[in-house]
Amino acid sequence: MTALILKLDIGGQPMSWISWEDAAVHYAKDQVAWTLGEKPQRFFGGVNRMRNERSYLDIHPVIAVRGNMKHSKFTAVPPMNNRELFRRDRHTCLYCLKEYSDKKLTRDHVIPASRGGMDVWTNLVTACRRCNQHKAARTPEEANMTLHAVPYTPNYAEWLILKNRKILADQMSFLQSLCPERTQWWK
């Protein structure tokens, strides 16, 4: 499987992960303003019968695309799902501090949903089934449980790291430069 390409706006703000095919369209339309990465991936096309040469396109791991810059995604709250929540918390139950596979983890509301707790990044933590069942519809204090980390909303760069399982070194380096120091889970 080919790694995804990190697409930036012309100002250098991350926009999304795109396929190499979508990146090739940007190259073909002369929309790529600048690139990052020392090792572009080479993709081959057809053979020119007149010259008997095979066409190819070198696509860099990070491309900045010309066009209208949208409002900064850094002010938007990234969408949340269990996979990214578990990755944010390093697949660790934030109550017992043990690491588990996805199948043994649950989404826990710090302030229980039954008591008005919202389904937002800052109220959700990763918990193993045992700890989540023990806590039940109580706050950690009421259940006499220690919450070992403060839940936070990842910025857009952090969320892009959480979202992609196959990040190239050049892409990771760029995204890490946009992350606050609190984010040390990539080390």
C-alpha positions as CSV (number, residue, x, y, z in Angstrom):
1,M,0.0,0.0,0.0
2,T,1.3,3.4,-1.0
3,A,1.6,6.0,1.8
4,L,-0.8,8.9,1.7
5,I,0.3,12.4,0.7
6,L,0.0,15.3,3.2
7,K,-1.8,18.2,1.5
8,L,-1.2,21.7,2.7
9,D,-2.7,25.0,1.7
10,I,-0.3,27.5,0.1
11,G,0.3,29.1,3.6
12,G,1.6,25.7,5.0
13,Q,-1.5,24.8,7.0
14,P,-2.3,21.1,6.9
15,M,-5.6,20.3,5.0
16,S,-5.9,16.6,4.7
17,W,-4.4,13.2,3.7
18,I,-4.9,12.5,0.0
19,S,-4.1,9.6,-2.3
20,W,-1.2,9.7,-4.7
21,E,-3.8,9.8,-7.5
22,D,-5.3,13.0,-6.1
23,A,-1.8,14.4,-5.7
24,A,-1.1,13.6,-9.3
25,V,-4.1,15.6,-10.4
26,H,-2.7,18.6,-8.5
27,Y,0.6,18.2,-10.2
28,A,-1.0,17.8,-13.6
29,K,-3.1,21.0,-13.1
30,D,0.0,22.9,-12.0
31,Q,-1.5,23.5,-8.6
32,V,1.5,22.4,-6.5
33,A,3.1,25.6,-5.2
34,W,5.9,23.9,-3.2
35,T,6.8,20.5,-1.7
36,L,8.7,19.0,1.2
37,G,10.5,15.7,1.5
38,E,13.7,14.5,0.2
39,K,12.5,11.2,-1.4
40,P,9.5,11.6,-3.7
41,Q,7.6,8.5,-4.7
42,R,7.9,7.7,-8.4
43,F,4.7,6.6,-10.2
44,F,4.9,5.2,-13.7
45,G,2.4,5.8,-16.5
46,G,2.1,4.5,-20.0
47,V,4.7,4.1,-22.8
48,N,5.0,6.8,-25.5
49,R,5.0,4.7,-28.7
50,M,6.8,7.4,-30.7
51,R,9.8,7.6,-28.3
52,N,9.4,4.3,-26.6
53,E,9.7,6.0,-23.2
54,R,7.7,5.3,-20.2
55,S,6.2,8.3,-18.5
56,Y,6.5,8.9,-14.7
57,L,5.6,11.4,-12.1
58,D,7.6,12.1,-8.9
59,I,5.2,13.0,-6.0
60,H,6.6,14.4,-2.8
61,P,5.3,13.3,0.6
62,V,4.1,16.8,1.4
63,I,2.6,19.2,-1.2
64,A,1.3,22.7,-0.8
65,V,-1.5,23.5,-3.2
66,R,-2.4,26.8,-4.8
67,G,-5.9,28.2,-4.4
68,N,-8.1,30.0,-2.0
69,M,-7.0,29.4,1.6
70,K,-9.9,28.3,3.7
71,H,-10.2,29.4,7.3
72,S,-7.6,27.7,9.5
73,K,-8.6,24.2,10.5
74,F,-6.6,24.8,13.7
75,T,-9.6,26.7,15.1
76,A,-12.0,23.8,14.3
77,V,-12.5,20.9,16.6
78,P,-11.4,17.7,14.9
79,P,-14.0,14.9,14.6
80,M,-13.7,12.3,17.3
81,N,-14.1,8.6,17.1
82,N,-12.9,5.7,19.3
83,R,-9.9,4.9,17.1
84,E,-8.5,8.4,17.4
85,L,-9.5,8.6,21.1
86,F,-7.6,5.4,21.9
87,R,-4.6,6.6,19.9
88,R,-4.6,10.0,21.7
89,D,-4.5,8.1,25.0
90,R,-1.9,5.6,23.7
91,H,-4.2,2.6,24.1
92,T,-3.8,3.1,27.8
93,C,-6.7,3.0,30.3
94,L,-6.3,6.4,32.0
95,Y,-7.5,4.9,35.3
96,C,-5.4,1.7,35.8
97,L,-2.6,2.8,33.4
98,K,-2.5,-0.6,31.6
99,E,-2.2,-0.8,27.8
100,Y,-4.8,-2.7,25.9
101,S,-5.9,-3.6,22.4
102,D,-8.8,-1.7,20.8
103,K,-11.2,-4.6,21.5
104,K,-10.6,-4.3,25.3
105,L,-11.0,-0.5,25.5
106,T,-14.0,1.7,25.9
107,R,-14.9,5.3,25.7
108,D,-15.5,6.8,29.2
109,H,-17.3,10.0,29.9
110,V,-15.4,11.7,32.8
111,I,-18.7,13.5,33.7
112,P,-21.2,10.7,32.9
113,A,-23.5,11.2,29.9
114,S,-26.4,10.3,32.2
115,R,-25.6,13.4,34.3
116,G,-25.2,15.8,31.4
117,G,-21.6,15.0,30.4
118,M,-21.0,15.8,26.7
119,D,-19.5,13.5,24.0
120,V,-16.5,15.8,23.4
121,W,-12.8,15.3,23.5
122,T,-12.4,17.2,26.8
123,N,-14.9,14.9,28.6
124,L,-13.8,11.6,27.1
125,V,-10.9,9.2,28.0
126,T,-9.9,5.7,27.2
127,A,-10.8,3.2,29.8
128,C,-10.6,-0.6,30.0
129,R,-13.9,-2.4,30.4
130,R,-13.2,-3.3,34.0
131,C,-12.5,0.3,35.0
132,N,-15.4,1.7,33.0
133,Q,-17.8,-0.7,34.6
134,H,-16.5,0.0,38.1
135,K,-16.8,3.8,37.6
136,A,-20.3,3.3,36.1
137,A,-22.4,6.6,36.2
138,R,-20.1,8.3,38.7
139,T,-17.4,10.9,38.4
140,P,-13.8,9.6,39.1
141,E,-13.9,11.2,42.5
142,E,-17.2,9.6,43.4
143,A,-15.9,6.2,42.3
144,N,-12.6,6.8,44.3
145,M,-10.6,6.4,41.0
146,T,-7.7,8.5,39.9
147,L,-7.8,10.0,36.4
148,H,-4.1,10.0,35.4
149,A,-4.3,12.5,32.6
150,V,-6.4,15.5,31.6
151,P,-8.4,14.9,28.4
152,Y,-7.7,17.4,25.7
153,T,-8.8,18.3,22.2
154,P,-6.0,17.6,19.8
155,N,-5.2,20.4,17.3
156,Y,-5.6,19.6,13.6
157,A,-1.9,18.5,13.2
158,E,-2.2,16.1,16.1
159,W,-5.5,14.8,14.7
160,L,-3.8,14.1,11.3
161,I,-1.1,12.1,13.1
162,L,-3.8,10.2,15.0
163,K,-5.7,9.5,11.8
164,N,-3.0,8.1,9.6
165,R,-1.2,4.8,10.6
166,K,1.5,5.1,7.9
167,I,3.2,8.4,8.2
168,L,6.5,9.0,6.4
169,A,9.3,10.6,8.3
170,D,9.1,13.9,6.3
171,Q,5.4,14.1,7.0
172,M,5.8,13.4,10.7
173,S,8.5,15.9,11.1
174,F,6.4,18.6,9.5
175,L,3.3,17.8,11.6
176,Q,5.3,17.5,14.9
177,S,6.5,21.1,14.3
178,L,2.8,22.2,14.6
179,C,2.0,20.2,17.8
180,P,2.2,21.7,21.3
181,E,4.8,20.3,23.6
182,R,2.1,18.3,25.6
183,T,1.9,15.9,22.7
184,Q,4.7,13.4,23.3
185,W,3.0,10.2,22.3
186,W,4.9,9.8,19.0
187,K,8.2,9.2,20.8
